Structure formats: C-alpha cells, structure tokens
Amino acid sequence: MSPPLTRHNRPRQVLDAVQAANAALDEGDRHAKYAKLAESPYRFFRGTNHLYWRDVWHDWRFALFGGLPETQTWLQGDAHAYNFGAYGHHDDAVRYGMDDFDDAMIGDYQYDLWRLAISLVLDARENTGLSGKGIRKALKALVTSYHDELAGHVEGEVPGAVTLATARGPLEPFMKKVGRKKSRAKMLDKWTVVTDDGRRFAERPDKLAALPAHLASQLRKAVEEEYRQTLGGVRHEVEEDHFRVKDMTRRLDAGTGSLGLERFYVLIEGGQDHEHDDVILDVKQQTPPEGWGLMDGAEKRAWRRAFPHEGVRHAAAFKAIAEHPDPYLGWLHLGDTVFSVRERSPYKEDFPTHKLDGAKPYRQLVKQWGRILAREHLRGAHALNHDDPGCFARSVVTCVEGRLERCVDMVTTLAVSYADTVRQDYRTFLAWHDEPTS
C-alpha cells in the first residue's frame, strides 16, 4: 500500500482557503464573488487578500529591511493599485490616495509595500502591455520613491496629501477631469430622486434594494442614536435635525473582497446652510483584517484590549492614516454585527491605468504611489508614537541605508515571482470553478 499523500500542496491549499474564506456567504453572494474572482488574475488577487497574508505572515525576507518594532506602522492592509483613487469629502476638494481602510492593521511597513508591488506587476501585465524590462523599471521607481519619501521626513514631519495643486504627471489631468465631472449634486442625482415627499433613493435594482421593515427600523434607530455617540467634536454641535434619516437602502454588488458583507446607504438631512444639504452615509459591515487571524493568542488579546471591536479599529486606522479624516466617521451595531459609517465620497474614481501611453507615464504614476504609501505610513507611525514621530522613518532609512539597490532587487524578485504564483493560483481556481457540478 502506498503511503497517503498530505494535502500540503499549493492547488489544494488555494482551493481550501478560498472555500473557507467564503463559506459564510449565501449561495447567491458566493456565486457572484466567484464570478468576479474568475475575471482575471488581478481580480483574483484583489479578492483573495487572505491568501497573500497567509503566504507572507512568516516570510523571512521581511527581516532584511525591517522586521523590527520600530518599522511597524498603521498599514492599509490591502494595498493594491486600484485602492488608490480620487476622493473628497466634506470640503469638496479633490484628492488622490488610499481611501479604504477596511483591512487596516498595525504591522511591518513591507507588507503594504510588497502587496502594492505585486499588484503593480499584475496591473502592468493586464492593462499596460509593459515588457518585463518596463515592469522592473516601474518596480524600481515604486520602491525608490517610497524610501526617498521616508528619507525626507526623518524628523517626524507629517506630509500632506496629493491635491489638484500638487498633482504631477498623469495625475494632474486625471484629477482635473474628476473635479469637472463629479460633484455632490451629481452624486445625489445618480443615487436619489426628489419626490413630493422629499429626496429618497432611486430605484436601481442592479445596485440598490429596499430594506424589510424590521431592518429599516433597526438601522434608523442605530443611526440616530448609537452612531451619533461615536462622533466627536463639531458633529455634536450641529442642528438637531442634521442626522434625521430620510431614506435607507441596501447596497448590492459592491467591492470584490468585501462582496457578500452587508452594506447600506443612509440618506440624512445634513446641513441647511448650503445648496446640497443631503448627505449619503456608507454603512459597511466590518470584519477583522486578514492579518488578525494569523496572530497568536497573546497578540489577539492585546489587539482586543486596544480595539474592542472592528468599528473602533476602522475609525482609529482612518484617523491615523488619512490626512483629512471624514467628519462623519463612526460606527454602529445591528445586533452583534458592527458596521463602519462614513460619508459616501462624491469624487470616488479609480485611475484608468489602461489609458496610459507607454512606460514613462506609468513610472510617473507609480512614483506617486510610492510617495503616497510612504506618507500614509508616516502619518500612521506618528499616531502610534507621538513622543518620537520620526522614529519610524529613521528606523526604515537605517535598515535600507547603503543597500537600496539590494532592497529594490529583493522586492522586484518577490513581486514578479508572486505575481506568477497568483496567475498559477488563478488557473487552479478557474479550472475548479469551471468544473460542471453533478
């Protein structure tokens, strides 16, 4: 008799992990999510962040250029090319950066940098037609710009976000276009209608669904009572009617990794002192970041002492990383499930990398990605270490000093190799997904 083979093989690991990660979804949501994962290797990468974290959590390479308590900061947690984009909130100013902190956690900076580098390879292969040499040059631009930005802030300065005034290269015309074509009024026209009874959500069966009465009542109460108590500062001083709920709806088919989690849009009265007073709140179910499940028992207990639930963690991360935290940022509970609450941005827009003409504009863009990621890490580290806000930058600079080319080579090799693995994992998933069911 032949000895039994273990399940310790990559195809089995990938399929087991994907099925385990989506086991709690109902059949319809699981089918929709799997359909998204099957679209392309990059889409598969976006929707399987759990695979990435499991693969890199104990990777020995993070000790080469970091891996110290001092090189930890608030991480975005799901850094990839399409988690960069235009955004803007209460002041109606267009910015560019990362504006999604659902997977944010505290850890070594390289976990974000590596994931972003891998996504660059996948994006460049699918959307830009760059050669292997062009991709390697882009990776060098990414890593170098990241470390250059840190080197410029070793005293702990907190740098600003990319705005219309500071945008360079292909970002400048992109942000100008977003500023021209998007506005709060246009967002409201897209998602709402004005009736004799006032503004309400539009009928969009592909994107929105009505709530059953019991859930609508529960959500309304949570918004008008619990959520308001999670807000600080000026939001307690606004007129009493500001948070009056005008309408609610369920958001459908949004995201990739988060597909299947509950999500609602809530229309509140807002202020009375400007033309477009209504505000859309984005209420999104929060689950622990992917790295949390890989912590040991002591780490998880320490985490829970700092962040009693994921609404607190999401808000803390947002406030730490974002230059202009949303004043509507808070949380609420529906039963035992916690939801983050924030304003839906009128200026949300991804940069269309497939429209870039050649390797040079792409390198210009990824240099901005590197600098933006470094700035967000600097802000995150500042929030963790008020007494010595420059500690993080100095520590990373010391780890890399005199060895930047080696760091670039290591990240390049890792990113290209892991992107090849993603493509292989995607084929494994596709063959399994396409199998006929009996």
Secondary structure, 3 states (H helix, E strand, C coil): CCCCCCCCCHHHHHHHHHHHHCCCCCHHHHHHHHHHHCCCHHHHHHHCHHHHHHHHCCCHHHHCCCCCHHHEEEECCCCCHHHEEEECCCCCCCEEEECCCCCCEEEECHHHHHHHHHHHHHHHHHHHCCCHHHHHHHHHHHHHHHHHHHHCCCCCCCCCCEECCCCCCCHHHHHHHHHHHCCHHHHHHHHEEEECCEEEECCCCCCEECCCHHHHHHHHHHHHHHHHHCCCHHHHCCCHHHHCEEEEEEECCCCCCCCCCCEEEEEECCCCCCCCCCEEEEEEECCCCHHHHHCCHHHHHHHHHHCCCHHHHHHHHHHHHCCCCCCCCEEEEECCEEEEEEECCCCCEECCHHHCCCHHHHHHHHHHHHHHHHHHHHHHHHHHCCCCCCHHHHHHHHHHCCCHHHHHHHHHHHHHHHHHHHHHHHHHHHHHHCCCCC
